[in-house]
């Protein structure tokens, strides 16, 4: 094909790598794909707690280099910091960051896929640097690993989320509003940390209080699952605090909340507000926070050449990996269909939002949630046992082996096994 369309993908973590690989699968050699990211590896964030509790450096197993897979697709990779998107001229400005002092450059696009994730706003939480902990990357993973295995004295533990400010726009599909970005991780950490305490003879679930800014924790799980989960956690001895509004301050011995209450805690595990990157704010295709406005085909209504997947997309609530995967498949099919068939040959199914979540509970057991009740659907499944843990580990191994291009049957197979296995 002469003058092949240039597809530029911004970001190459989970959703960005997945959409890049699917774009090549769907469109083969009829497009040019360029991927830009500030680093040349994927952080496989969901499995950091497993490495930490086993006293392993998460960087050893969870920093996955993707370049060989992009090269196998004949995709171009640029390691650079994104500086600006000019939607009118269809240009992305960037600064190569392999060495300091590089000049600012630009690339022209025919299609732009924004997969830049978000900024995690730990810097907005007073006292976090001195007294807070989290599992959001390998640096923080190693920081909490050091604390748990060498400094923790067995005191009370608080686990929960700061207030998430969800973007709004009249051009967005109608979606429920979340007050926390994603609360699968706090629930998962609560379970697996209780197991860690038990094995290290430091206590059990009674040491742990989970908290949320919302009416109920993990609200996106839906009422049917929460009616099972919350009484079970109460019976296990967990403390529970809701409607905190947000975190006011973290200090050595606890947390103050914006509702005026507080919690005593030696260990404070925090999941912050998720904000768009600063350069995304006030662009002509974003919501009032800076997340990219799309329809459920992940396309911007005003700039149809712009798509978004993963956490950078306004419709991705909660900020959940399985949603990013589904969005990546949709975008690849949309672009390939337009380029190859002028958009006429196939009808592409829109995003049907759902929670599909595998969590670690310690002792090689896990939980599985599959639900769309929060969005008005009728699916609501919660399972616990060895199979969800095996599926969590298996998905990571499949992702690494296939370089982010999980086959189209990957998620449906996980759903089937999770829905119907009771081991």
N, C-alpha and C positions, 0 to 999 in steps of 0.2 A: 504494500500500500504506500502511495506517495504521500509525503508530508503527514506522517503518522501523528495522531494527537499526543500531546505531552500530558501525562497524568503525574502530578506532583503530590506525594503523600508527606504530610508534615507530622513527624513523630513515628517512632518505631519501637514502642514498647508493645504491650499485648495486642491492642486493637490495631495499631499501625502495622505491625509485622503481619498480622493475620490478613488485613485487607490488601496489603501489597502482594502477598502470595496468592490470594484468591483472584486478584486482578489479572495476574499472569495466567492463572489456570483458565479463567473465563475468556480472556481476550487474546491470549497467546502473543504472537508477534505483531499484532495490528496496532499496538500502542507502545509508546515509550514511557517507562515508569522510572521516576526519580524519587528516592526516599531521602529525607533530611532529618537528622536527629543529632542532638548534642553529644551523644555517646554511642558506642558501637556494640552495645550488648543490651539484652532484655533483663530487667530485674523481675524474677518470678516471685512477686510479693506474697501471694497467698500462702506459700509454704515456709516463710521465714519463721513463724512460731515453732514449727516442728523442729527446725534446725537449732533454734535457740534453746528449747527445752531439753534437747539432747546434747547441749553444750558444744555445738559445732558452729564454726564461723559460717554464716549463711552465704557469704560471698564465694565460698569454695564450691557450692553446688547450685547456686541460684542466680549467678550471673552468666547468662547464656549468649554466646557470640553468634550473631545471625548472618554475618557478611557472606559466608559461603553459600547460603541458601538464596540470598538476593542475587549473587553472581550466577548461580545455576539458572535463574530466571532471566538473565540478561538485564536485570534492573540495576540502575546506577545508585550508589549511596554517597551522600555528602555528609560528613561530620561537621556540624555547624550549629550555631545559635540562631534561631529565628528572631528577626528584629521587627519586621513589619509585613503586613499583607495589604496590598493595594488592589482592592476588588475591581476598581474601574479599569485599570490598565492590565489586570490579570498578571501581576507580578508579586513574587515573594522576595523580600530582601533578607539576607542572612550574612553572618560573619563566620567564616571557617574558624574552628576553635582548637585545632590540633596544636597550634602554638599561638601565644599571645602576639598581638600586633597585626593580625590579618586585616585586610581591607574589606569593607562592606561590599557585597555583590548582590546580584539578583538573578532569578530564574523566571522565565515566562511559562505560564501554564494554559492548557485548554480545559483541563479539569483539575480541581483542587480538592483533596481529601484531608480534612483536618482531624488529626488523631493525636493531639498534643497533650492529652490528659489535663491535669489541673495543678495548680499550686496548693499545697497543703499548708494551711495558715497557722502553723505552730507559732510563727513570729507574732501573732496577734494575741497569744495567751500569756498573760503575765506570769512569770515564774517557771514557764515550761523548761527553758534551757537548763536551769539549775536543779529543778526538782521533778520534772516530768519524764515519762518514758513512753515508748510506742514501738510498733513493729513495721513501720512504713517503708523502711529500706534497710540495706545491710549495715549502714552506720548505726542507726538507732537499734537495729537488731543486736549488734555486738555490744552496744552500750547497756541494754537491758540484760543481755547474757552475763556480762561482767557483774552487774548488780545482783542478779539472782544467785549466781553461783559463788560469789565472793563477799557480798556486802549485806544482803538481805538478812534481817534479824528475826523474821517471823511475825512481823506486825500486820495490821489490817491492810487490805488491798482494795483500791477503787478502780473500776474499769468502766469507761463510758465515752460518750461523744459530746463535743461542743456543738453549738447550734449551727446548722447548715442553712445558708441563705440560698434558696432555690430561685433560679432566674425565672422571670415572667415576661411574656410578650403576647399581644393579641394574635400574633401570627402562628403561635404554637398550637398543636393539637391539645385538646383538653386532657389534662393529666392531674392525678392527685398530688397534693403538696406534702413534701417530706420535711421534717424538722431535723433529721440527721442524714448525713450523706449515704451511709451504709452501715447497718448495725448487725450484719452477720458476723464481722470480725470481733466486736465486743462479746457477743454470745459465745463464739468459738473459743476465744481466749479464756473466758470464764470457766468453761468446761475443762479445757486442756490444762490450765494452770491449777485447778483443783486437783487434778490427777498428779501433776508435778509436786504439789505440796505434800500429798499423801506419800508418794514414793520417796521423798526426802525427809519424811517424818517431821514436817513443819506445820501440819494442820490439814484442813480440808476446805470444803466450800463455805463453811461458816466464817472463814477469814475474808471472804470476798463480797463486796457490794457492787452491783452493776447499776449504772445510772444512765438516764437519757433526758434530753431536753423536751422530748415529745410526751404526748399523753400516755403512750405505751412504748416499750422498747421493741425494736424490730417490727415497726408498724406495717412495713411492706410485706411481711409474712402472712398477714391476714388474720382475721379473728379466729377462724377454726384452728389454725396451727397454734396461735398464741394461747388459746383456751387449753391446749394440751401442755405447751412448753412452760408457761409461767407457773402454774401450780406445781409442776414437777421440780422446777428450780427452787421454789419455796420449800418443798418437802426435803430437798437436798441440803437446805440450810443457807442458801445465798441470801444476802441482803439485796434490797431493790429500792431504787429511788427514781421517780419519774417527775416530769414537769419542772426540771431545773432551770429551764429557759436558756441556759448556757453557762459557760465557765467564766467566773469573774477573776479568779486568781488561784495559782497553785503555790503552795509553800511547803516547807520541809515535812510538816506533820499532817497535811491534809489539803482539801480543796474548798474554796468558797464558790458558791453558785450565784447566778444573777437573780434567783428568786429569793435571796436572803439566807438560804440554808447553807450548811457545810457538811463535809464528811471528814472524819479522821482517817488518815491512811499513811502508812510508811511507803507503800508503792502506789504510784498514780499512773495508770496506763490510759493514755488519751488518744482519741481519734478526733481530728480537728474539723473545722469548716473547710470545705473544698472551694477554692476560688479559681476563676480563670486566670491565666497568665496576664500580667499587666498590659502587654501590648495588644491583647485581645479586646480589652474593654473599650467601648465606644466605637467599635467598627460598625459599618452599616448593616452587617448581617448577624448581629448578636442580640441577645436579650438584655434586660436591664442590669445583669451582673457581668456579662461578657461570655456566656456560653453560646455556642452557635445555634441559631434557630433553624430547625429543620421540620419537615413533615415526617411521616412514619416510613417514608422511603429514604430518609436521612439526607434529604436535599433541601437546600435553602430556597424559599419561595421567591425571593427577589433576585438572587444570583444563582440560576439553575446549574451553573457549572461548579458550584461549591457544595460539597458534601461534608458531613462530619460523622465520626464514629467514636465510641467509647466515651470517656468521662468529659471530653470537651463538648459533646453534644448536649443541648439543653434537655432533650427528651430522655437522656440516660439518667433516670432516677428510679431506684437507687443507683449509685456508682458501682456497678457490678460487672464482673468479667464476662459472665454468660450473655448479658445484653450486648456488650461490645462485640462478642463473637458473632451473634446473630446479625448485628448491624453491618459488620464487615462483609458477610455473605451477600446481604442485600445490595450494598453499594457496588461491589464487584459486578454483580449481575446487571445492575442498572447501567453502569458505564459501558460494559461490554455489549449490552443489548443496543444501546444507542450507536456505538461506534460500528458494530458489525451489521445491525439490522435497522438502523435509523429509528430505533425505539418501537418498531411496529410488530415484531415477530412474537414477542413473549409478554405475558403479563407477569410482573414481578410481585410476589406477595409482600405486603408491607410488614413492618415490625408488629408482632403481637407480644407486648411486654409481659414478662413473667419473671419470677425469681426461680433460678435453678442454682442451688448452693450446696456444696459439700464442705463440711466443717470437721476439724479434728476434735476429738473428745479425750485424747490420751489413751494409753494402753492399747494402741492399734484399733481403736474404735472411733466411729464418727457419726455425724448426723447428716441427713439429706432433707432438703426442703425443695419442693416443686409446687409452686402456687402462682395463680394469677388473680386471686380473690381481691386483692387491693385495687386492681383495675376493673373489677366488676365481673370477673370470670368465675368458673365453677371448679377449678382445679385446686386442691388443697391437700398435699401429701407431706407427712413428716415421718421419717424412718430413722432408726438408730441401730447401730451394730457394726460389724466388721466390714461389710460391703461398702458403705459410704467412705470409709477411710481408704479402702483399696482403690475405689474409683477416684478419689482425690489424688492419690499418689500416681495412679495410672494415667490420669489426664496430663499431669506434668511430664511424665516420661514420653507420652505420645506427642506432646507439644514439642519437646526437645528433639525427638527422633525425626519428626516430620518438618521441623523448622517452622513451626507456627501454622502450617497448612493442615489443620485437623480435618479429616475427610467429612463430607456432608452428612455422613451417618454417625459422626462422633457424638454430637450432643443428643440426637434422638436415641442412640444406643445407651448413653448414660442415663437419660430419662427412663428408658424401659427398664434397665437394671435397677435403678433407684426406686422406681415405682413398684416393682414386682418382687424384689428380693427382701427377705426378712432376716437374713443371717446377721 
